[in-house]
Amino acid sequence: MVLGKKHCQKDYEWGRKQEEKCNVYLNEHFNTTLINAKSQYEKWDFQDGKIRLEMKSRKGVSYDTYNTTYISEDKIKQADENTFFIFNFVYDLKNDLSDLYCIQYSDKFKHYKRKQLYNDFNLVEIPTCDLVSICIEEIM
């Protein structure tokens, strides 16, 4: 994602801090040593030789605040069965408390609703009931 405004840079920096915070939990869950992307222009947020992860942190919401969450359709088009989408629901911003959930890419994604934002940029709507918890008791 190319960032054009200062407030977007702050969002990016906050997201990077969330990635760093969650890295150890992701490594434990996936039993791997994930490498965090060095640049905001890399295709995936984490990867090793076998899997790729895209992580989205959501401010001020819990897992069950909404029935769905979103990921860009561009990411879905690049995904395969070795791709996981991670959702970090930061429900307590003051204390930086969050719950991690994930979903592995599968054919199921073909049936999820699409939401067009502008021009040809679409989001894929993922039902939260399809997400799997990652060490919910242990995170921060």
Phi, psi and chi 1 to 4 in degrees:
 res  aa     phi    psi   chi1   chi2   chi3   chi4
   1 MET       -  131.2  172.2 -168.4  -41.6      -
   2 VAL   -92.1  128.0  177.0      -      -      -
   3 LEU   -99.0  131.3  -57.2  171.7      -      -
   4 GLY  -116.2   -9.1      -      -      -      -
   5 LYS  -129.3  153.5  -61.6  179.2 -179.1  176.6
   6 LYS   -60.5  -42.0  -84.4 -168.1  173.3 -176.0
   7 HIS   -63.0  -29.5   75.3  -84.8      -      -
   8 CYS   -69.2  -37.0  -70.1      -      -      -
   9 GLN   -63.3  -39.7 -175.7   62.7   30.5      -
  10 LYS   -64.2  -40.7  -74.2 -177.4 -178.7 -179.9
  11 ASP   -62.1  -42.4  -72.5  -16.8      -      -
  12 TYR   -61.5  -46.3  167.5   74.9      -      -
  13 GLU   -62.7  -40.4  -69.8  167.6    3.3      -
  14 TRP   -63.0  -43.4 -179.8   81.9      -      -
  15 GLY   -62.1  -39.4      -      -      -      -
  16 ARG   -63.3  -40.3  -73.6  -70.0  -67.6 -170.6
  17 LYS   -63.8  -37.4  -73.4  179.1 -175.4  174.3
  18 GLN   -66.0  -39.3  -67.3  -61.1  -47.5      -
  19 GLU   -61.1  -45.5  -70.9  172.5   10.9      -
  20 GLU   -61.8  -41.9  -68.8  167.6   11.0      -
  21 LYS   -62.2  -38.8  174.9 -178.0   89.1  170.3
  22 CYS   -90.5   -9.9  -64.3      -      -      -
  23 ASN   -53.4  -46.9 -164.0  -26.5      -      -
  24 VAL   -62.6  -38.1   65.6      -      -      -
  25 TYR   -69.7  -36.7  -60.7  101.5      -      -
  26 LEU   -66.9  -41.8  -64.1  172.2      -      -
  27 ASN   -61.4  -41.3  -79.7  -36.0      -      -
  28 GLU   -65.9  -46.0  -72.9  175.8   14.7      -
  29 HIS   -63.2  -43.8 -179.9   77.8      -      -
  30 PHE   -92.9    0.6  -69.5  103.0      -      -
  31 ASN    50.7   57.2 -167.1   27.2      -      -
  32 THR  -151.8  179.9 -171.4      -      -      -
  33 THR  -120.7   93.2  -55.8      -      -      -
  34 LEU   -79.5  143.4  -65.9  163.6      -      -
  35 ILE  -103.8  123.4  -61.0  168.6      -      -
  36 ASN   -76.0  139.9 -169.9 -102.5      -      -
  37 ALA   -56.8  139.7      -      -      -      -
  38 LYS   -87.2  -15.9  -66.5  179.8  179.0   15.9
  39 SER  -138.1  151.4  163.2      -      -      -
  40 GLN   -69.5  -10.1   67.7 -166.8   50.9      -
  41 TYR   -95.9   -0.8  -57.8  105.5      -      -
  42 GLU   -73.7  154.6  -69.8 -169.3   38.7      -
  43 LYS   -66.8  -40.2 -168.5 -178.6  -71.2 -171.7
  44 TRP  -124.3  151.9  -55.3  103.6      -      -
  45 ASP   -75.5  -35.2  -67.4  -34.9      -      -
  46 PHE  -139.3  148.5  -61.7   92.9      -      -
  47 GLN  -161.8  159.0   53.4 -172.7  -31.9      -
  48 ASP  -135.0 -161.4   71.6   -1.0      -      -
  49 GLY   -70.8  -14.8      -      -      -      -
  50 LYS  -115.7  -40.5  -60.2  173.6 -171.6  166.6
  51 ILE  -124.2  160.5   63.3  170.8      -      -
  52 ARG  -129.4  141.3  -66.7  175.4  -61.6  -78.9
  53 LEU  -128.1  138.4  -81.0   64.5      -      -
  54 GLU  -116.2  124.3  179.4   66.8   16.5      -
  55 MET  -113.6  133.2 -177.2  170.8  148.9      -
  56 LYS  -122.1  123.2  -62.8  -62.6  176.3 -166.4
  57 SER   -99.9  133.1  -67.4      -      -      -
  58 ARG  -113.3  123.5  -52.6  -66.3 -168.4 -138.5
  59 LYS   -81.9  133.0  -67.7 -179.4 -178.3 -179.8
  60 GLY    67.2   23.3      -      -      -      -
  61 VAL  -133.9  150.4  -63.8      -      -      -
  62 SER  -102.1  172.6   62.7      -      -      -
  63 TYR   -51.8  -39.9  159.9   79.0      -      -
  64 ASP  -102.2   16.3   57.8   -1.5      -      -
  65 THR   -64.7  -42.1  -59.3      -      -      -
  66 TYR  -125.7  161.4  -58.5  104.3      -      -
  67 ASN   -81.7  -14.6  -66.7  -31.6      -      -
  68 THR  -137.9  163.4   58.9      -      -      -
  69 THR  -138.6  169.1 -169.7      -      -      -
  70 TYR  -126.2  153.3  -64.4   93.2      -      -
  71 ILE  -141.7  149.9 -163.2   90.5      -      -
  72 SER   -69.2  143.2   78.0      -      -      -
  73 GLU   -63.3  -29.0 -171.2  174.1   47.9      -
  74 ASP   -58.5  -40.0  -70.1  -18.1      -      -
  75 LYS   -67.3  -39.0  -70.7  -69.2 -178.2 -179.8
  76 ILE   -63.4  -39.7  -57.6  -61.6      -      -
  77 LYS   -63.5  -25.5  -71.2  177.3 -178.8  176.9
  78 GLN   -94.9   -3.5  -59.9  172.2   47.2      -
  79 ALA   -85.0  157.9      -      -      -      -
  80 ASP  -143.5 -171.8   62.9   21.7      -      -
  81 GLU   -64.8  -10.1   67.5  -82.4   -8.3      -
  82 ASN   -97.4   12.8  -63.4  -46.6      -      -
  83 THR  -108.4  134.0  -54.0      -      -      -
  84 PHE  -123.9  140.3  -66.8   82.6      -      -
  85 PHE  -106.6  123.9  -62.1  100.3      -      -
  86 ILE  -106.9  134.9  -49.9  -59.8      -      -
  87 PHE  -121.6  120.3  -65.0   93.0      -      -
  88 ASN  -105.3  102.8  178.1   35.7      -      -
  89 PHE   -91.6  102.9  -64.3  101.1      -      -
  90 VAL   -88.7   92.1 -175.0      -      -      -
  91 TYR   -81.9  -19.9   57.7   86.3      -      -
  92 ASP  -128.4   94.8 -176.6  -18.9      -      -
  93 LEU   -66.8  -38.8  -69.8  169.1      -      -
  94 LYS   -59.0  -43.4 -177.8  178.2  178.3 -176.6
  95 ASN  -100.9    3.3  -64.1  -56.5      -      -
  96 ASP    54.4   47.6 -162.4   24.0      -      -
  97 LEU   -99.2  136.8  -62.1  174.3      -      -
  98 SER  -148.5  165.2   61.9      -      -      -
  99 ASP  -121.7  137.9  -68.7  -29.6      -      -
 100 LEU  -104.3  137.4  -82.6  177.0      -      -
 101 TYR  -136.0  156.7  -74.2   81.0      -      -
 102 CYS  -143.3  164.4   73.6      -      -      -
 103 ILE  -146.9  135.3 -174.1  168.5      -      -
 104 GLN   -88.0  139.2 -176.1  174.3   11.7      -
 105 TYR   -62.0  138.2  177.5   80.3      -      -
 106 SER  -155.9 -179.6   68.1      -      -      -
 107 ASP   -61.4  -20.9  -73.7  -20.5      -      -
 108 LYS   -54.4  -31.8 -175.0 -173.9  -57.4 -170.5
 109 PHE   -63.3  -25.4  -81.9   74.0      -      -
 110 LYS   -64.9  -23.0  -66.1  175.6 -174.6  172.6
 111 HIS   -98.7   -6.5  -55.0  -69.9      -      -
 112 TYR   -72.1  148.0  -70.8  153.1      -      -
 113 LYS   -65.7  148.9  -68.5 -179.3 -175.8  177.5
 114 ARG  -109.6  145.2  -88.9   38.8  179.6 -175.3
 115 LYS  -129.1  117.3  179.9  177.2 -177.3  179.6
 116 GLN   -85.3  126.1 -174.7  172.4    1.7      -
 117 LEU   -92.3  -52.5  -69.4 -172.7      -      -
 118 TYR  -160.8  152.9   51.6   85.6      -      -
 119 ASN    41.3 -115.9  -62.9  -25.3      -      -
 120 ASP  -112.1   21.2   61.7  -11.7      -      -
 121 PHE   -91.8  117.4 -174.6   78.1      -      -
 122 ASN  -119.7  151.2  -67.1  -43.5      -      -
 123 LEU  -111.2  148.8  -65.9  174.5      -      -
 124 VAL  -103.3  128.2  175.5      -      -      -
 125 GLU   -91.6  114.3 -169.2  172.9  -24.9      -
 126 ILE  -105.6  121.1  -59.9  170.5      -      -
 127 PRO   -63.1  131.7  -19.0   30.6      -      -
 128 THR   -64.3  -24.1   54.2      -      -      -
 129 CYS   -66.5  -16.0   62.5      -      -      -
 130 ASP   -88.4   -5.3  -73.3   -8.8      -      -
 131 LEU   -83.5  149.9  -58.0  177.9      -      -
 132 VAL  -112.8  135.1  175.2      -      -      -
 133 SER   -70.9  143.0  174.2      -      -      -
 134 ILE  -115.8  113.2  -62.5  176.5      -      -
 135 CYS    32.1   55.4   57.1      -      -      -
 136 ILE   -58.5  -33.8 -144.3  168.0      -      -
 137 GLU   -73.5  -24.5  -57.8  -72.6  -36.3      -
 138 GLU   -98.4  -11.3  -56.9  170.8   18.2      -
 139 ILE   -79.1  121.2  -63.8 -167.3      -      -
 140 MET    34.7      -  -73.7   33.9   86.4      -
